[in-house]
Amino acid sequence: MARQDNKGRKLKEGESYRSDGRYDYRYTDEKTGKRKHVYAKSLPELREKEKQLQKDLDEEIVTDASAKKMTVNELFARYMESKELKDGTRKNYVSTWNNRVRDDLGLMKVVQVKPSHVKIFYAKLSKEGYSHSMIKLIHNLIYPSFEMAVDDNIIRKNPAKGGIGDYGKAAKEKKALTPAQQEKLLAFVKDSNVYNVYYPMLVIMIGTGLRAGELIGLTWSDVDMEKREIHIAEQLVYKNYGDGCKFHESTPKTDAGVRVIPMSDDVRKAFAEQRKLNFMRGIRADIEVGGKCGFIFTSKSGRPLMPNGLNNALKNIVAAYNKKEDAQAVKEKRKAELMPHISAHSLRHTGCTRMAENGLDMKVVQYVMGHANVGVTMEVYNHITEQARIEKEIAKMNTVKIG
């Protein structure tokens, strides 16, 4: 190989002009002691690569070929190996990644990903209808993975830095049932020949603020009627973790989820009614799911209620209530007072709201709800106090003469 190229240009130390027309730069990797090559089709391109290489070496950026070939999927796998997570949380993260990132951004090489790639990916998720909270969850997996690549000197900057902006649909405002709505809903269910089997469950949901997974995962061994305590240590989730859609036991995401909730008189009575109801319906208590049996809220087969089955039941209850209310309103020639859409989560929010409205200490409410952050609990309290203040101020208008 000549020390000058075919155009007579003098080549620097380490540079060569090859017989195939390509340019070659050879150097020694100081970390491994191995000789390495950089190739280019032109001398300016080679010099630019040399410049970039020297910058990488000066900043101790990894130049190893295997690191350069690492995909975002492989980076995420490495990141997950570095984390100590509860089994359920780990499975949820991996499932989220596999369903939404793996076959898209995940296929790119880490060193090729630019901030624009990440933004385009988030924009795509947004167009597909994903909520802001879901995109935020995905971002919270992508960002720290790239941060690890920065720490390992594989890349200089984190392409996911800058957050997720306002990508995704805004989360719907959490709305609790008003005391009047709650009273009407429970009265309707209690008097219904079709839906009265759900009455004890609704009382317990509102009276405890349990999460859906905590509710459907409750067994009779978790409930101490004598001590009037409900022991929450795990929940059931119905997901596909690579083994098909089925129930999985899951520990709470945070330590705050493990708690003992005292029963009110209404909740204790509801549990007693539920036990009697299960006996009358011939519900089997020996069906085992995830090593547990004796589930309290079940289908006719004795298997735990499915999360979507629970929400569908609530949807049907509201539809039946509103149909009856519509008919009654027409008969009485008034505007119908329809019940809003409700879900297991909105009943949990309703329970939290009732506790705050009745003046329970916020730290107590936080404990009962299993909130890791008191800020979540305070959102409910602040909303209630703000609404009360507004109503109080507007009431003053009654003393003001207008016109």
N, C-alpha and C positions, 0 to 999 in steps of 0.2 A: 504494500500500500504506500502510495506516494505521500510526501509531506506537504504537497500542494494539490489542489483539485484540478479538474480538467480545464479550468479557466485560468490557471496560473496563480490562483489566490493562495497566499501562504496560510497554512493551517497551524493552529495553536497546539500546545502540548496536550496529548490525549485525543486530538481530533484526527480523523483519517477519512480519506476518500476511497470508497470501495469500487471494485470493478463492476458491480451491478448498478452503479450510479447513485447509490445512497451514501449518506454521511454517517460517520460513527464517532461517538465520544465515549472513551473508556475511563473509568475512575474506580477507586477503591472505596468500598463501604467501610468507614472507620469502625463501625460497631461490630461487623462480622469479619472484616478483613478480606472479604470476597471481592473479586473484580467484577464490575458490572458494565453494561453497555446501554447507551441511549442512541437511537437511530432517528434519522430525519431524511426527507427527500431533497432538502436544500440546505445550504450553509446558513442562511438567516434563520431558518426554522431550528436548525441544530443549536445555534447560538442562543436562541430564545429558550430552548429546553435546558441548556446548560445554566442559563441565568436562573431559571425556575428551580432547577436542581440545587444550585448553590444556596438559593434562598431557603429551600427545604432543609438543607444540611445545617445552615446557620441557625435556623429556628428549631432544629432537631425534629423536623417532621419525618415520619417514617417513610422510607422509600422502598421498603421491601415489596416485592411483586405480589405476595399473598395479601398484604394489607391493601394494596391498590385494587385488588380484585374483589375485596369483601363487599357483599351486597348489604342493603339496608336490612333485609331479613336476617342475615347472619349477625349483623351488629345488634339487632334487637334480641336475638337469642343470647348473645354474650351479655347484654345488659340484664336480661332476666336471670341469668346465672348469678349475677352479682347481688341480687336483691333477696332479702329475707322477707318472704310474704306468706300470708296464710294460704292454705291450699286452695280454698274457694276463690280468693282474690287472684291468685296466680292463674288459675284456670280461666277466670273471667277475662283477664288481660290478654292471655294467649288467644282465646276464642275471638275477642274483639279484633285483635291484630289479623288473625287468619281470615276473618270474614270481610274485613274492610281495607286492609293495607297490603297484605301479602302479595296479591297478584297485580298490584299497581305500583305505588312508590317503592314497595319492598323489593322489587326486582332490580332496581337501579343500583349501580355501584356507589358506595358511600362517597368516594372522591369526586363523583360526577354531579352530585345533587347540589343545586343552587337554591337560593331563597325563592326564586320564581317557581321552581318545581314544587316546592312545599305549598306555596300559595295557590298554585293551579290545582293541586290535589285537594286542598281544603275547599276551594271554590266548586270543584266537581262534586264533593260530598254535599255541599250546600244545595247545589242544583238538583241532586238526587233526593232532596227532602230531609236530610239528616238534621237533627236539632243542634243548636249551639252547644248544648251540654254534651252531646255525643261527640261532636267534633273536638270539644275541649278535652274529653277523655282520651281520644286518639292522639291529640297534641301532647298530652301528658305522658304518652308512651314514646312518641317520636322525639320530642325535645331532649329528654335525658339520655336517650340512646345516642344521639349525635353529640351530646355533651361529653359522653364517655369517649367518643372518637376524638374529640378535641383534647381531652385529658391524656389520651394515649398517643397524641401527636400524629394521628392519621390524617386529620384535617386541621386547618388553622382556625376556621370560624364555624359556628353552629348555624347551618342554613335554616333552622327552624326558629332562630332567635327573632323576637319581635312579636310573639304571641299569635293569636288566631283572629284578632280583629273582631268583626261582627259577623263572621261566616256562620251560616246555619240559621234555622228558624228560631225565633225568640221563644223561650220557654213560656208556656201558658202560666198566667198568674195563679198561684195556689189560692183556691177559695174554699173556705170552710162553710158548712151549712150554718145558717143562723139558728139560734135556739128554737124559733118557731118552726123552721123547716125540719129541724131534727125531731121535734115533738110530733109533727104531722107524719113524717116518714115512718117513725117507729110505731105510731098508732095504726097506720095503714097496714104495715107488715104484720103486726100482732093480730089484727082482725081479719086478715086475708086467709082464705081456705087454701090458697095455693102457696103463698110465700111465708106463712107463719113459721115454717121450719127454720127460717133464717133469722127470726127475731132474737134469740139468745146471742147468736153470733154478732149481730149488729150492735147490740148493747155492749158486748165485750170489746169489739173493735173501737167503738167511740170511748168507752170507759178506760181503756188501757193505752190507746194510741199505738198498738202493735203494728209492725210492718207486715205486709202480706206474707212474706216468707216465714216470719216468726209465727204468725197465726196458723198457717196451714201445717207448720212443723210441730205445733204443740201436741204433746201426748198427756195422758192423764197422770203420768209420773212427774210431769213438770208442774202440776197444779196441787198445791197443798191447801185443802179446804179448811183444815183445822187451824193452821197458822195464817190462813188467808193470804197466801203468797203465790205468785206466778214466777217460776224460775226460767229465765231466758239465757241459754248458753249456745244455741245454734239455731239454724233455720233451714228450710228446704228451698232449693231452687230447682227449676225445671229447665234444663239447658242441654245443649249438645256440646260436650267437651271432647268430641272425637269418638265417642262411644254411642252415638245416637241420642236422640232427645229422651231424657228420662230424669227422674228426681235424683238430686245429689244433696247430701248433707253439707252444710257450709257453716263455718264459724263466722261470727260477726266480723266485719272488716276492721273494726277498731275495738279496743278493750271496753269502750263505753257501751258496746252492744250487749255485753254480758252483765246482767242485772237481775235483781229480784224486785218485782213490782207488787206492792201491796194491793189487795182487792178492796174496792168499795163495796157497800152492801148490795148495790145493784149488780155489780159484776159477779159477786159471789152467788147471788140468786140465779144469774144467767147461766153460770157454769152448772149449777144444780139442775136447771131446766134442760140444759144441753145433754147432760148425762141421762136424764129420764127419756129425752127425745131419742137418743141413740138406742136405748134399750127397746123402746116401743117400735122403732124402725128395724130392729134386728141387725143393727150394724155390728159387724165382726170387729173385734179388737185385737185379733191375732195376726192381721196382715202386716208383714214386715217390709219396710222401705228404708234402705240405707242403714240397716242394723237397728231400727227403731220400730215399735209397734204401739198400739193403743192410741192411735191418733184421734183427736177430739172432733175435728171438722173434716168430714169425709163425704165421698159420694156414697151411693147405696151399696157399693161393693166393699166399702170399708177402707178404700185407698184414700190418701189425702186429697183434698180438693186441688185441682189444677189452678195455677194463678189466673189463667184466662177464664177458667170456669167460674172463679170467684167474681171476677169483674163482669162477666156476662150475666151472672145472677143479679148483680147490682143494677146493671143496665136494664134487665127485664123488669125489675121491681119499679124502677123509675118510670119506665114506659107504661106499666100497668097503673101506677099512681096518676100519671098525667092524663091517661085516657079517662079514668074515673073523674078526675078534677075537671077536665074539659066538659064532660057530660053534665056534671053538677053546675058548672058555671053557666052553661047554656040554659039549663032549667031555671036557674035563679037570675038570669039576665044580668050577669056580671062578667068582669074580665077574669079569666082563669089565672090562678096563681100556680104556675107550673114549677115542678121540682127540677133543678139543674142536673146536668150529668154528674154522676158520682162514681168514684172508683175506690179501691181499697186505700189508695194514697190520700184521697180527699177525706175519707173517714178518719184516717190517722191525723190529718191536719185539723179536722174538726175536733178530735179528742184533745189535741194540743191546745187549740183555741179555747175550749171550755175550761181547761185547767188554768190558763192565763186569765180568763175572764173572771174566774172565781178567786183570784188573788193568791194562787199558790206561788211560793217562792220560786224564782226562775231557775235556781240551781236544782231544786227538787224536780221541776218540770223537765229540765235537761236530763236528769238522771232517769226519770221514768221513760222518757222518749228514746233514750239511748243515743242522744246527740253527742258526738265527740267534741264539737265546738259550740260553746254557749251562744255564739253569734247567730247560729241557726235558730235557736230557741228565742233569742231576743228579737228576731225579725217578726215573729208572731206577736210578741208582747208589744213591740213598738207600733205595729199596725193597729192593734186593739186600742192602745192608749191614744194614738193619733186620731183614730175614728171617733173615739169617745169625746176627745177635745173638740173636734169639728162639730159634732152633734150638739155639744154644750154651747158652743159659740153661736151656732145657727139658731138655737132656741131663744137666744136673746132678741132675735128679730121679732119675736112675738110681742115684745114690749115697744117696738118701734112702729109708729104710725106711718103708713105709706099711702100717700094720696088723700 
